Amino acid sequence: MIRKLKTLLNMEKQNLYLLIEAYFYLGWARCQLLYRPFSKVAPSLGSYMKETDEITSEFEMKDLKYIRHAIHIMSKYTFWESKCFVRAIAALKMLERRNINSTLYLGTSKDENGKMIAHAWLRSGSLYITGYEEMHRFTVTGKFAKITNLVGEK
């Protein structure tokens, strides 16, 4: 614990702020999903059944990798559950703040017992930000394109 605290205190301010932002948005996303019906959350996710382009500028790629890393790290340290949907929404909001387009995917599949399971993942440009580890197991049932800049949509 002390070693982790030392690492945190020795970190560059920009990286520390990004981790704090990720933690905040993970909490915000969790509250949205706990206390609001999905019908009220869905419009804030973007245009239903649309996708953003798979083009990523070199400038955006750096931010995307930092955000992906921050969400991955901080989701391990929340005292609430920060599963795939919470992580995807948190990352989407972090990208939205930076005017970077993204597409949130929702998918379903069956587990080894035949029970229906769901998963969410987020893509921006050509890079998957969250949920990419398991996305291949799921059939896309919904997608939301969050257009924040002038790059087109599909």
GINORVEN-V555608 format. One record per residue. RES is the residue in one letter. SS is DSSP state (hx for helix, st for strand, lp for the rest). PHI is phi in whole degrees, -180 to 180 (* if undefined). Layout:
BEGIN
res/ss/phi
RES/SS/PHI
RES/SS/PHI
END
This chain:
BEGIN
res/ss/phi
M/lp/*
I/hx/-65
R/hx/-63
K/hx/-67
L/hx/-66
K/hx/-62
T/hx/-60
L/hx/-63
L/hx/-71
N/lp/-88
M/lp/-74
E/lp/-61
K/hx/-58
Q/hx/-60
N/hx/-69
L/hx/-63
Y/hx/-62
L/hx/-66
L/hx/-65
I/hx/-64
E/hx/-61
A/hx/-60
Y/hx/-61
F/hx/-60
Y/hx/-69
L/hx/-63
G/hx/-66
W/hx/-62
A/hx/-64
R/hx/-61
C/hx/-63
Q/hx/-59
L/hx/-76
L/hx/-79
Y/hx/-111
R/lp/-127
P/lp/-67
F/hx/-57
S/hx/-61
K/hx/-88
V/hx/-79
A/hx/-53
P/hx/-60
S/hx/-79
L/hx/-86
G/lp/128
S/st/-79
Y/st/-66
M/lp/61
K/lp/-122
E/lp/-128
T/st/-88
D/lp/-63
E/lp/-99
I/lp/-100
T/lp/-129
S/lp/-78
E/hx/-62
F/hx/-62
E/hx/-70
M/hx/-57
K/hx/-62
D/hx/-62
L/hx/-60
K/hx/-67
Y/hx/-65
I/hx/-67
R/hx/-57
H/hx/-66
A/hx/-62
I/hx/-64
H/hx/-60
I/hx/-66
M/hx/-71
S/lp/-66
K/lp/-78
Y/lp/-111
T/lp/-79
F/lp/-87
W/lp/-112
E/lp/-73
S/lp/-122
K/lp/-84
C/hx/-55
F/hx/-70
V/hx/-63
R/hx/-62
A/hx/-64
I/hx/-68
A/hx/-60
A/hx/-66
L/hx/-57
K/hx/-69
M/hx/-66
L/hx/-69
E/hx/-59
R/hx/-59
R/lp/-100
N/lp/57
I/lp/-114
N/lp/-67
S/st/-156
T/st/-127
L/st/-99
Y/st/-111
L/st/-118
G/st/-142
T/st/-130
S/st/-161
K/st/-121
D/lp/-80
E/lp/-65
N/lp/-97
G/lp/84
K/lp/-84
M/st/-68
I/st/-130
A/st/-125
H/st/-151
A/st/-132
W/st/-147
L/st/-127
R/st/-124
S/st/-133
G/lp/60
S/lp/-95
L/st/-108
Y/st/-85
I/st/-92
T/st/-133
G/lp/72
Y/lp/-69
E/lp/-63
E/lp/-117
M/hx/-59
H/hx/-65
R/hx/-82
F/lp/-117
T/st/-94
V/st/-66
T/st/-114
G/st/-163
K/st/-151
F/st/-134
A/st/-93
K/st/-101
I/lp/-96
T/lp/-120
N/lp/-131
L/lp/-81
V/lp/-68
G/lp/-71
E/st/-130
K/lp/-100
END
